[in-house]
Amino acid sequence: MERVVRTVVFSVIFLASQMNCQEAILHISNGNTEREYCLVHNHSWTPLSQTLDDAEQYPLVNLTSTVLCNSSGVSPDTVKDKAVVVMRGDCDFSQKALVAQSLQAKALLIASNMSLITPSANDTEYAKVHIPLALMRYRDFLEAQQVFGDGMQVKLYAPPYSKIDASIAVMLLIAMVTIALGGYWSGACEKGRLESSFTGAGGEESKADSGELFLYSPFKVVVFVALMCGMLVLMYFFYNILVYIIIAIFCLASASALYSCLDAVMDLIGCGTVRFSVRNWTFSVRSLILAAVCISIAVVWGVYRNEDRWIWILQDLLGIAFCLNFMKTISLSNFKICVILLSLLLLYDVFFVFITPFFTKNGVSIMVQVALGPDASAEKTQGNMVEVPAEPQTPSEKLPVVMRVPRFSAWAQNLCGMQFSILGYGDIIVPGLLVAYCSRFDVWINSRRKIYFLSCCTAYLLGMIVTFAVMLLSGMGQPALLYLVPFTLITSAVLAGCRGEMRQFWTGSSYEREELTVP
């Protein structure tokens, strides 16, 4: 059952990306009170000031009784040199802007009861409009009316959007710490297994060996990847049903993984256990406390999984534990298996990211659609469009398959919605399996400097840096394995070749043969 859980979760944990947004801020004041609201604008229209101090202030005129598709019924003296708010509908954004401009208004706000989308027009229309234009929620305008009445003074500004955000550094730190700890843990377990066999304590299964799964057959690797492909396609077509199954499985798997991690930490610091018996059943107080804590964390995440403000902390904690336990539990027996598995997963990643958009109806890759959920259609625009709900809505369910860190430079995120930098668990686990193998190989050859482990970790770091650099330069998400797999595989192979250990590195130690001969 545990293997099935790992396979199902692992089959949908690839790829995520960043989205560039075009949110802005509406600052309303009346001399005593100030409030700010979300705006959605388009950089191709008249640009907005980048700071509140530089923004020009206008009196706001309420024309929500009209859609302003023409100037009939509107006196120019009413709106001259003022900002105007009208309702959305009946005509194009550019037509509303041209009418407002003809009435000598200084800015146009379009109140909407529908989702706020980036206002767009034909290229020829942009040059005709010389006043700022933006969309706002109609409910925000009604709230502002209750707070300020008719004496509203408004400023429109758009804080600069920086592609290079501190959240990327945090994400890189999470990935590197997880990779390093997972590799170290795998090597420590292998060292304990070998010491147990040398001291003759291997009569019973050691704690380091418990629950481990060994991949030593190329055929099993191919079948494993084929199952992942099948699961991904099923998720694409039956997302609304399977997403809840995956969420439930993730809660179970991540709680178990977190327990394993915390239990290992307790052993490392020498925390003792107090046992008691009830009707021939023996219980450990430490185990019961840890189990209660881990289950509680998983349940809290499951209940509040759509609370973007803070739940990302628990998701990242559970995700780190899941990745660590996966790297420690799944063992690749030799470099040949590593090459086969990572190469197939690289092809898998590239195919489902770059090739499948040619076959899907909305032009969005199957990988992105599954990883980001039904709202992933925005990825097709490569960040040039944004959509903000006009009314509070039940969030669409998303798979718990990514690390999430809020963007610190997205100043408008508290108004329009949280923005995240995200990294798929697969971009940690897949190279992490190679890092874990290198760590175990260091144990086999008794390398005190952990040369293979450290070299593979360094290669992973360089691969991640290249991944983020390409993502920032291209403005769209990247299949990280496209960079991580070559970096880690080539570095490990070159190191083994230079040290004259390629044959042993390729076939592993006697480990594979020992596994094959176990009755």
Residue pairs with C-beta under 8 A, 6 or more apart in sequence:
2 211
2 256
3 213
5 249
5 252
5 253
6 213
6 253
6 326
6 329
6 330
7 224
7 227
7 228
8 231
8 246
8 249
9 246
9 249
9 250
9 253
9 322
9 401
10 228
10 326
10 425
10 426
10 429
11 227
11 228
11 231
11 232
12 231
12 232
12 235
12 246
12 370
12 371
12 399
12 401
13 399
13 401
13 402
13 424
13 425
13 426
13 429
14 348
14 349
14 352
14 367
14 371
14 401
14 424
14 426
14 427
14 479
14 481
15 349
15 353
15 367
15 368
15 371
15 424
15 426
15 427
15 477
15 479
15 480
16 371
16 372
16 401
16 402
16 422
16 423
16 424
16 477
17 368
17 372
17 379
17 422
17 471
17 476
17 477
17 478
18 163
18 383
18 407
18 421
18 422
18 471
18 477
19 378
19 379
19 383
19 386
19 419
20 161
20 163
20 382
20 383
20 384
20 475
21 161
21 383
21 386
21 410
21 412
21 416
21 419
22 40
22 41
22 42
22 43
22 118
22 158
22 161
22 385
22 386
23 38
23 39
23 40
23 158
23 386
23 388
23 410
23 412
23 413
23 415
23 416
24 39
24 40
24 41
24 48
24 134
24 156
24 157
24 158
24 412
25 36
25 37
25 38
25 39
25 52
25 156
25 157
25 158
25 159
25 411
25 412
25 415
26 36
26 37
26 38
26 39
26 109
26 134
26 136
26 140
26 154
26 155
26 156
27 34
27 35
27 36
27 52
27 55
27 154
27 155
27 156
27 157
28 34
28 35
28 36
28 37
28 60
28 144
28 147
28 148
28 152
28 153
28 154
29 35
29 148
29 152
29 153
30 148
30 149
30 151
30 152
30 153
31 153
33 147
33 148
35 144
35 147
35 148
36 415
37 136
37 137
37 140
37 144
37 415
38 116
38 136
38 137
38 140
38 388
38 412
38 415
38 416
38 417
39 109
39 134
39 135
39 136
39 156
39 158
40 116
40 117
40 118
40 119
40 134
40 135
40 136
40 386
40 388
40 416
41 48
41 118
41 119
41 132
41 133
41 134
41 135
41 156
41 158
42 118
42 119
42 120
42 133
44 120
44 126
45 97
45 119
45 126
45 129
45 132
45 133
46 129
46 130
46 131
46 132
46 133
47 132
47 158
48 55
48 132
48 134
48 156
48 157
48 158
49 55
49 56
49 155
49 156
49 157
49 158
50 157
50 158
50 159
50 160
51 157
51 159
52 155
52 157
54 157
55 155
55 156
55 157
56 106
56 155
57 153
57 154
57 155
58 81
58 82
58 83
58 106
58 107
58 153
58 154
58 155
59 82
59 83
59 152
59 153
59 154
60 82
60 83
60 84
60 85
60 109
60 152
60 153
60 154
61 78
61 79
61 82
61 83
61 84
61 85
61 105
62 85
62 145
62 150
63 74
63 79
63 84
63 85
63 86
64 85
64 86
64 87
64 111
64 138
64 141
65 87
66 73
66 74
66 86
66 87
67 86
67 87
67 88
67 89
67 90
67 91
67 96
68 74
68 84
68 86
68 96
68 99
68 100
68 108
69 90
69 91
69 95
69 96
69 99
70 99
71 99
71 102
71 103
74 103
76 103
76 104
79 100
79 103
79 104
79 105
80 103
80 104
80 105
81 104
81 105
81 106
82 105
82 106
83 105
83 106
83 107
83 108
83 109
83 154
83 156
84 100
84 103
84 105
84 107
84 108
84 109
85 109
85 110
85 111
85 136
85 141
86 96
86 100
86 108
86 109
86 110
86 111
87 110
87 111
87 112
87 138
88 110
88 111
88 112
88 113
88 114
88 135
92 121
92 125
93 110
93 119
93 120
93 121
93 133
94 121
94 122
94 125
94 126
94 128
94 129
96 108
96 110
96 133
97 108
97 129
97 131
97 133
98 128
98 129
100 108
100 131
101 129
101 130
101 131
105 131
106 131
106 132
107 131
107 132
107 133
107 154
107 156
108 131
108 132
108 133
108 134
109 134
109 135
109 136
109 141
109 154
109 156
110 119
110 133
110 134
110 135
110 136
111 135
111 136
111 137
111 138
111 141
112 135
112 136
112 137
112 138
112 390
113 138
113 390
113 391
114 390
115 387
115 388
115 389
115 390
116 135
116 136
116 137
116 387
116 388
116 389
116 390
116 416
117 135
117 385
117 386
117 387
118 384
118 385
118 386
118 387
119 133
119 134
119 135
120 385
121 129
132 156
134 156
137 388
137 390
137 391
138 390
139 390
139 391
144 152
145 152
158 412
159 411
159 412
161 409
161 410
162 409
163 472
163 475
164 472
165 407
165 408
165 409
165 410
165 421
166 408
166 409
167 405
167 406
167 407
167 408
167 420
167 421
168 421
168 468
170 405
170 421
171 403
171 405
171 421
171 422
171 423
172 461
172 464
172 465
172 468
174 316
174 320
174 403
174 405
174 423
175 403
175 423
175 427
175 428
175 460
175 464
176 457
176 460
176 461
176 464
177 320
178 320
178 323
178 324
178 428
178 432
179 327
179 428
179 431
179 432
179 435
179 457
179 460
180 435
180 457
181 324
182 323
182 324
182 326
182 327
182 328
182 432
182 435
182 436
183 327
183 432
183 435
183 436
183 438
183 439
183 453
183 456
183 457
184 439
184 453
185 264
185 324
185 327
185 328
186 327
186 328
186 331
186 436
186 437
186 439
186 440
187 436
187 439
187 440
187 442
187 443
187 450
187 453
188 208
189 208
189 209
189 212
189 328
190 208
190 439
190 440
190 443
190 444
191 443
192 206
192 207
192 208
193 206
193 208
193 209
194 443
196 202
196 206
196 208
207 267
211 329
212 328
212 329
212 330
212 331
213 329
213 330
213 331
214 331
214 333
214 515
215 221
215 224
215 330
215 331
215 332
215 333
215 337
215 341
216 333
216 334
216 337
216 512
216 515
216 516
218 336
218 337
218 340
221 337
221 340
221 341
221 344
222 340
222 344
224 341
225 341
225 344
225 345
225 348
228 345
228 348
229 348
229 352
232 352
232 366
232 367
232 370
233 366
234 242
235 242
235 243
235 246
235 370
235 399
236 366
236 369
236 370
239 369
239 370
239 373
239 374
240 374
240 397
243 373
243 397
243 398
243 399
244 397
246 399
246 400
247 302
247 305
247 397
247 399
247 400
248 302
250 318
250 322
250 400
251 298
251 299
251 301
251 302
252 298
253 322
254 298
254 301
254 318
254 319
254 321
254 322
254 400
255 294
255 295
255 297
255 298
255 318
256 294
256 325
257 318
257 321
257 322
257 324
257 325
257 326
258 294
258 297
258 298
258 317
258 318
258 321
259 290
259 291
259 294
260 321
260 325
260 328
261 321
261 324
261 325
262 290
262 293
262 294
263 286
263 287
263 290
266 286
266 290
271 286
272 286
273 284
273 285
273 286
273 287
274 284
274 285
274 286
275 282
275 283
275 284
275 285
276 282
276 283
276 285
277 283
297 314
297 317
297 318
298 318
300 314
301 311
301 314
301 315
301 318
301 400
304 311
305 311
305 315
305 400
306 394
306 395
306 397
308 395
308 417
308 418
308 420
309 418
312 404
312 405
312 406
312 420
315 400
315 403
315 404
316 403
316 404
316 405
318 400
319 400
319 402
319 403
319 425
320 403
322 425
323 425
323 428
323 429
323 432
326 429
326 432
327 429
327 432
327 433
327 435
327 436
328 436
330 433
331 436
331 437
331 440
332 338
332 341
332 433
332 434
332 436
332 437
333 508
333 511
333 512
333 515
334 437
334 505
334 506
334 507
334 508
334 511
334 512
335 437
335 492
335 493
335 496
335 505
335 506
335 507
335 508
336 506
336 507
338 433
338 434
338 437
338 489
338 492
339 489
341 430
341 433
342 430
342 431
342 433
342 434
342 481
342 485
342 488
342 489
343 485
343 489
345 426
345 430
345 481
345 485
346 481
346 482
346 485
346 486
349 367
349 426
349 479
349 480
349 481
349 482
350 479
350 481
350 482
352 365
352 366
352 367
353 365
353 367
353 368
353 479
354 365
354 479
356 365
356 366
356 367
357 363
357 364
357 365
357 380
360 366
360 369
362 369
362 377
362 380
363 380
364 376
364 377
364 379
364 380
365 379
367 479
368 376
368 379
368 477
369 376
369 377
370 399
371 399
371 401
371 402
371 424
372 379
372 398
373 396
373 397
373 398
373 399
374 396
375 396
378 385
378 386
378 387
379 476
379 477
382 475
382 476
383 475
383 476
388 416
388 417
389 417
401 424
401 425
401 426
402 422
402 423
402 424
402 425
403 422
403 423
403 424
403 425
403 428
404 420
404 421
404 422
405 420
405 421
405 422
406 413
406 418
406 419
406 420
406 421
407 413
407 419
407 420
407 421
410 419
413 419
423 480
424 480
426 481
427 467
427 480
427 481
427 484
430 481
430 484
430 485
431 456
431 460
431 463
431 481
431 484
431 485
431 488
434 456
434 488
434 489
434 492
435 453
435 456
435 457
435 460
435 488
438 452
438 453
438 455
438 456
438 492
439 450
439 452
439 453
441 447
441 452
441 505
441 508
441 509
442 450
442 451
442 452
442 453
444 504
444 508
444 509
444 511
445 501
445 504
451 495
451 499
452 492
452 495
452 496
452 505
455 491
455 492
455 495
456 488
456 491
456 492
458 491
459 487
459 488
459 490
459 491
459 492
460 484
460 487
460 488
462 487
463 480
463 483
463 484
463 486
463 487
463 488
464 480
464 483
464 484
466 483
466 487
467 478
467 480
467 482
467 483
467 484
470 478
470 483
471 477
471 478
492 505
493 502
493 505
496 502
496 505
496 506
